[in-house]
């Protein structure tokens, strides 16, 4: 077992954002978390990466309890978080933005290896290396945001709404990259998405959340059988 959440609760002051959530991720899995706005999906990712401390429960990574650890330490263990909104530095170059993803790595050779791997995965980033990040297209910016998280060679990648704000053509491109490039590299992923078509197309397992709780889980084929539940909690797939 790579990652396990056991009965996790997350509070924002007195408001409960996540309640009693249990999730399992094995090596090489691509787990999708679906749900409408406010379902608690992003809070789950923030809890895993240490950006938000949990109120109750446990989070185990490779058998080690990580809740309570600082985000920087969790990152060093091999968990990379690509947050919603990309959060690039628009007046820095593509290369400089990528390099920031390796801020905690002291081995220069490992940094160059990570950079080479990312540029092979996303050739456009190599072509745009000296271009300012803010001048990239929406799809290229999303590739840069994902690439930055992959520089350190993580064991688990947390992806929050990678298709948000992209045109249908670019959504398909990002979906193909997730399926054919990142997943084929063996990196496990947790994908948070409102675009059910993207999530169900690439996932090996799906968790459906509503009001901070998991209301359904299973293989994509199993979840798709209950179209009423999908449409009620997320929208048409």
C-alpha positions as a Markdown table, in Angstrom:
| # | Residue | x | y | z |
|---|---|---|---|---|
| 1 | Unk | 0.0 | 0.0 | 0.0 |
| 2 | Unk | 1.5 | 3.3 | -1.1 |
| 3 | Unk | -1.0 | 5.7 | 0.6 |
| 4 | Unk | -3.9 | 5.2 | 3.0 |
| 5 | Unk | -6.3 | 7.7 | 4.6 |
| 6 | Unk | -8.1 | 6.3 | 7.6 |
| 7 | Unk | -11.3 | 8.0 | 8.8 |
| 8 | Unk | -9.9 | 11.5 | 8.1 |
| 9 | Unk | -11.6 | 14.7 | 9.2 |
| 10 | Unk | -10.7 | 18.2 | 8.2 |
| 11 | Unk | -12.1 | 21.3 | 9.8 |
| 12 | Unk | -11.8 | 25.0 | 8.9 |
| 13 | Unk | -12.5 | 26.5 | 12.3 |
| 14 | Unk | -15.9 | 25.0 | 13.2 |
| 15 | Unk | -16.9 | 24.0 | 9.7 |
| 16 | Unk | -16.3 | 20.4 | 8.7 |
| 17 | Unk | -14.9 | 20.1 | 5.2 |
| 18 | Unk | -14.0 | 16.4 | 5.2 |
| 19 | Unk | -15.6 | 13.8 | 7.5 |
| 20 | Unk | -14.6 | 10.2 | 7.9 |
| 21 | Unk | -12.9 | 9.8 | 4.5 |
| 22 | Unk | -10.9 | 6.6 | 3.9 |
| 23 | Unk | -9.0 | 6.2 | 0.7 |
| 24 | Unk | -6.4 | 3.7 | -0.5 |
| 25 | Unk | -3.8 | 4.1 | -3.3 |
| 26 | Unk | -1.5 | 1.3 | -4.5 |
| 27 | Unk | 1.7 | 1.6 | -6.5 |
| 28 | Unk | 0.9 | 2.7 | -10.1 |
| 29 | Unk | -2.8 | 3.5 | -9.3 |
| 30 | Unk | -4.6 | 6.5 | -10.8 |
| 31 | Unk | -7.3 | 7.3 | -8.2 |
| 32 | Unk | -9.9 | 9.9 | -9.2 |
| 33 | Unk | -11.9 | 11.9 | -6.6 |
| 34 | Unk | -15.1 | 13.2 | -8.1 |
| 35 | Unk | -17.7 | 15.6 | -6.7 |
| 36 | Unk | -19.3 | 19.0 | -7.1 |
| 37 | Unk | -17.8 | 22.3 | -5.7 |
| 38 | Unk | -17.5 | 22.2 | -2.0 |
| 39 | Unk | -17.5 | 18.3 | -1.8 |
| 40 | Unk | -14.2 | 18.3 | 0.1 |
| 41 | Unk | -11.9 | 17.1 | -2.8 |
| 42 | Unk | -9.3 | 19.8 | -2.6 |
| 43 | Unk | -9.2 | 19.6 | 1.2 |
| 44 | Unk | -8.3 | 15.9 | 0.9 |
| 45 | Unk | -5.3 | 16.7 | -1.3 |
| 46 | Unk | -4.2 | 19.5 | 1.0 |
| 47 | Unk | -4.4 | 17.2 | 4.0 |
| 48 | Unk | -2.2 | 14.6 | 2.2 |
| 49 | Unk | 0.4 | 17.1 | 1.2 |
| 50 | Unk | 0.5 | 18.7 | 4.7 |
| 51 | Unk | -0.9 | 22.1 | 3.6 |
| 52 | Unk | -3.9 | 21.5 | 5.9 |
| 53 | Unk | -3.6 | 19.6 | 9.2 |
| 54 | Unk | -6.3 | 17.0 | 9.8 |
| 55 | Unk | -8.6 | 17.1 | 12.9 |
| 56 | Unk | -8.9 | 13.3 | 13.3 |
| 57 | Unk | -7.8 | 10.1 | 11.6 |
| 58 | Unk | -4.5 | 9.0 | 10.1 |
| 59 | Unk | -2.7 | 9.4 | 6.8 |
| 60 | Unk | 0.0 | 6.7 | 6.0 |
| 61 | Unk | 2.5 | 6.9 | 3.2 |
| 62 | Unk | 4.5 | 3.7 | 2.6 |
| 63 | Unk | 3.4 | 2.6 | 6.1 |
| 64 | Unk | 4.6 | 5.8 | 7.8 |
| 65 | Unk | 2.3 | 8.2 | 9.5 |
| 66 | Unk | 2.6 | 11.6 | 7.8 |
| 67 | Unk | -0.2 | 13.6 | 9.3 |
| 68 | Unk | 1.3 | 16.2 | 11.6 |
| 69 | Unk | 4.4 | 16.5 | 9.4 |
| 70 | Unk | 5.3 | 19.8 | 7.6 |
| 71 | Unk | 4.5 | 20.0 | 3.9 |
| 72 | Unk | 8.2 | 20.4 | 3.0 |
| 73 | Unk | 9.1 | 17.1 | 4.8 |
| 74 | Unk | 6.2 | 15.3 | 3.1 |
| 75 | Unk | 7.4 | 16.6 | -0.3 |
| 76 | Unk | 10.8 | 15.1 | 0.4 |
| 77 | Unk | 9.2 | 11.7 | 1.1 |
| 78 | Unk | 8.0 | 11.6 | -2.5 |
| 79 | Unk | 4.5 | 13.3 | -2.6 |
| 80 | Unk | 4.2 | 16.2 | -5.1 |
| 81 | Unk | 1.1 | 18.4 | -5.2 |
| 82 | Unk | 0.0 | 20.3 | -8.3 |
| 83 | Unk | -2.6 | 22.7 | -7.0 |
| 84 | Unk | -5.6 | 24.1 | -8.7 |
| 85 | Unk | -4.8 | 27.4 | -10.6 |
| 86 | Unk | -1.3 | 26.4 | -11.7 |
| 87 | Unk | 0.4 | 29.0 | -9.5 |
| 88 | Unk | 3.2 | 29.8 | -11.9 |
| 89 | Unk | 5.6 | 32.7 | -11.7 |
| 90 | Unk | 4.6 | 34.5 | -14.9 |
| 91 | Unk | 7.7 | 36.8 | -15.2 |
| 92 | Unk | 10.1 | 33.9 | -14.8 |
| 93 | Unk | 11.1 | 31.6 | -17.7 |
| 94 | Unk | 9.8 | 28.1 | -18.2 |
| 95 | Unk | 13.2 | 26.7 | -17.2 |
| 96 | Unk | 13.2 | 28.8 | -14.0 |
| 97 | Unk | 9.7 | 27.7 | -13.1 |
| 98 | Unk | 10.7 | 24.0 | -13.6 |
| 99 | Unk | 13.9 | 24.4 | -11.6 |
| 100 | Unk | 11.8 | 25.6 | -8.6 |
| 101 | Unk | 10.3 | 22.2 | -8.4 |
| 102 | Unk | 13.7 | 20.8 | -7.4 |
| 103 | Unk | 14.3 | 23.4 | -4.6 |
| 104 | Unk | 14.9 | 20.7 | -1.9 |
| 105 | Unk | 17.2 | 18.5 | -4.1 |
| 106 | Unk | 20.9 | 19.0 | -3.4 |
| 107 | Unk | 22.2 | 16.6 | -6.0 |
| 108 | Unk | 22.8 | 18.5 | -9.3 |
| 109 | Unk | 22.9 | 15.3 | -11.3 |
| 110 | Unk | 19.4 | 14.3 | -10.0 |
| 111 | Unk | 18.0 | 17.7 | -10.8 |
| 112 | Unk | 19.3 | 17.5 | -14.4 |
| 113 | Unk | 17.9 | 14.0 | -14.7 |
| 114 | Unk | 14.5 | 15.2 | -13.5 |
| 115 | Unk | 14.6 | 18.1 | -15.9 |
| 116 | Unk | 15.5 | 15.8 | -18.8 |
| 117 | Unk | 12.7 | 13.4 | -18.0 |
| 118 | Unk | 10.1 | 16.2 | -17.8 |
| 119 | Unk | 11.3 | 17.7 | -21.1 |
| 120 | Unk | 11.0 | 14.3 | -22.8 |
| 121 | Unk | 7.5 | 14.0 | -21.4 |
| 122 | Unk | 6.5 | 17.5 | -22.4 |
| 123 | Unk | 8.7 | 18.4 | -25.4 |
| 124 | Unk | 7.0 | 21.8 | -25.8 |
| 125 | Unk | 8.6 | 22.9 | -22.4 |
| 126 | Unk | 12.0 | 22.3 | -23.9 |
| 127 | Unk | 11.2 | 24.4 | -26.9 |
| 128 | Unk | 9.8 | 27.2 | -24.7 |
| 129 | Unk | 12.6 | 26.9 | -22.0 |
| 130 | Unk | 13.6 | 30.6 | -22.3 |
| 131 | Unk | 10.1 | 31.9 | -22.8 |
| 132 | Unk | 8.3 | 33.7 | -19.9 |
| 133 | Unk | 5.8 | 31.4 | -18.3 |
| 134 | Unk | 3.1 | 34.1 | -18.5 |
| 135 | Unk | 3.2 | 34.2 | -22.3 |
| 136 | Unk | 2.4 | 30.4 | -22.7 |
| 137 | Unk | -1.0 | 29.2 | -23.7 |
| 138 | Unk | -3.4 | 27.8 | -21.1 |
| 139 | Unk | -2.5 | 24.2 | -22.1 |
| 140 | Unk | 1.2 | 24.9 | -22.0 |
| 141 | Unk | 0.9 | 26.6 | -18.6 |
| 142 | Unk | -0.8 | 23.5 | -17.3 |
| 143 | Unk | 1.9 | 21.3 | -18.7 |
| 144 | Unk | 4.5 | 23.5 | -17.0 |
| 145 | Unk | 2.6 | 23.3 | -13.6 |
| 146 | Unk | 2.5 | 19.5 | -13.8 |
| 147 | Unk | 6.1 | 19.3 | -15.1 |
| 148 | Unk | 7.3 | 21.4 | -12.1 |
| 149 | Unk | 5.9 | 18.9 | -9.7 |
| 150 | Unk | 7.5 | 16.0 | -11.5 |
| 151 | Unk | 11.1 | 17.4 | -11.5 |
| 152 | Unk | 11.8 | 15.7 | -8.1 |
| 153 | Unk | 10.7 | 12.3 | -9.3 |
| 154 | Unk | 7.8 | 11.8 | -6.9 |
| 155 | Unk | 6.2 | 8.4 | -6.0 |
| 156 | Unk | 2.8 | 10.0 | -5.7 |
| 157 | Unk | 1.4 | 13.0 | -7.7 |
| 158 | Unk | -1.6 | 14.9 | -6.5 |
| 159 | Unk | -3.4 | 16.7 | -9.4 |
| 160 | Unk | -6.1 | 19.2 | -8.6 |
| 161 | Unk | -8.4 | 20.1 | -11.5 |
| 162 | Unk | -5.8 | 20.0 | -14.3 |
| 163 | Unk | -8.5 | 20.6 | -17.0 |
| 164 | Unk | -10.0 | 23.7 | -15.3 |
| 165 | Unk | -10.4 | 26.6 | -17.7 |
| 166 | Unk | -9.1 | 24.7 | -20.8 |
| 167 | Unk | -10.8 | 24.4 | -24.2 |
| 168 | Unk | -12.2 | 20.9 | -25.1 |
| 169 | Unk | -9.2 | 20.3 | -27.4 |
| 170 | Unk | -6.7 | 21.1 | -24.6 |
| 171 | Unk | -8.6 | 19.0 | -22.1 |
| 172 | Unk | -8.2 | 16.0 | -24.4 |
| 173 | Unk | -4.5 | 16.8 | -24.7 |
| 174 | Unk | -4.0 | 17.0 | -21.0 |
| 175 | Unk | -6.0 | 13.8 | -20.5 |
| 176 | Unk | -3.8 | 12.0 | -23.0 |
| 177 | Unk | -0.7 | 13.2 | -21.3 |
| 178 | Unk | -1.9 | 12.0 | -17.9 |
| 179 | Unk | -2.8 | 8.6 | -19.4 |
| 180 | Unk | 0.1 | 8.0 | -21.8 |
| 181 | Unk | 3.0 | 9.9 | -20.3 |
| 182 | Unk | 2.7 | 10.3 | -16.6 |
| 183 | Unk | 0.8 | 7.1 | -15.8 |
| 184 | Unk | 3.0 | 5.0 | -18.1 |
| 185 | Unk | 6.0 | 6.2 | -16.1 |
| 186 | Unk | 4.7 | 4.3 | -13.1 |
| 187 | Unk | 4.0 | 7.3 | -10.9 |
| 188 | Unk | 0.8 | 6.8 | -8.8 |
| 189 | Unk | -1.7 | 9.7 | -8.9 |
| 190 | Unk | -4.7 | 11.1 | -7.2 |
| 191 | Unk | -6.7 | 13.2 | -9.6 |
| 192 | Unk | -9.4 | 15.6 | -8.5 |
| 193 | Unk | -11.7 | 16.6 | -11.3 |
| 194 | Unk | -15.2 | 18.0 | -12.0 |
| 195 | Unk | -14.8 | 16.8 | -15.6 |
| 196 | Unk | -16.2 | 13.3 | -15.1 |
| 197 | Unk | -15.3 | 12.3 | -18.7 |
| 198 | Unk | -11.6 | 13.0 | -18.1 |
| 199 | Unk | -11.5 | 11.3 | -14.7 |
| 200 | Unk | -13.4 | 8.2 | -15.7 |
| 201 | Unk | -11.3 | 7.8 | -18.8 |
| 202 | Unk | -8.0 | 7.7 | -17.1 |
| 203 | Unk | -8.7 | 6.3 | -13.6 |
| 204 | Unk | -8.2 | 2.8 | -12.2 |
| 205 | Unk | -10.4 | 3.6 | -9.2 |
| 206 | Unk | -12.9 | 6.3 | -8.4 |
| 207 | Unk | -14.1 | 7.9 | -5.1 |
| 208 | Unk | -17.3 | 10.0 | -5.3 |
| 209 | Unk | -17.6 | 12.7 | -2.6 |
| 210 | Unk | -20.5 | 14.7 | -1.4 |
| 211 | Unk | -20.6 | 17.1 | 1.6 |
| 212 | Unk | -17.2 | 16.0 | 2.7 |
| 213 | Unk | -18.0 | 12.3 | 2.7 |
| 214 | Unk | -17.2 | 9.4 | 0.3 |
| 215 | Unk | -20.6 | 8.2 | -1.0 |
| 216 | Unk | -19.4 | 5.7 | -3.6 |
| 217 | Unk | -16.2 | 4.0 | -4.6 |
| 218 | Unk | -15.2 | 1.4 | -7.2 |
| 219 | Unk | -13.7 | 0.8 | -10.6 |
| 220 | Unk | -14.8 | 3.3 | -13.3 |
| 221 | Unk | -16.9 | 0.7 | -15.0 |
| 222 | Unk | -18.7 | 0.0 | -11.7 |
| 223 | Unk | -19.4 | 3.7 | -11.0 |
| 224 | Unk | -20.6 | 4.3 | -14.5 |
| 225 | Unk | -23.3 | 1.7 | -14.0 |
| 226 | Unk | -25.1 | 4.0 | -11.6 |
| 227 | Unk | -25.5 | 7.0 | -13.8 |
| 228 | Unk | -28.2 | 8.4 | -11.5 |
| 229 | Unk | -25.6 | 8.8 | -8.7 |
| 230 | Unk | -23.0 | 10.4 | -11.0 |
| 231 | Unk | -25.5 | 12.9 | -12.3 |
| 232 | Unk | -26.9 | 13.7 | -8.9 |
| 233 | Unk | -23.5 | 14.4 | -7.3 |
| 234 | Unk | -21.4 | 15.6 | -10.2 |
| 235 | Unk | -23.3 | 16.2 | -13.4 |
| 236 | Unk | -23.6 | 14.2 | -16.6 |
| 237 | Unk | -20.5 | 12.1 | -17.5 |
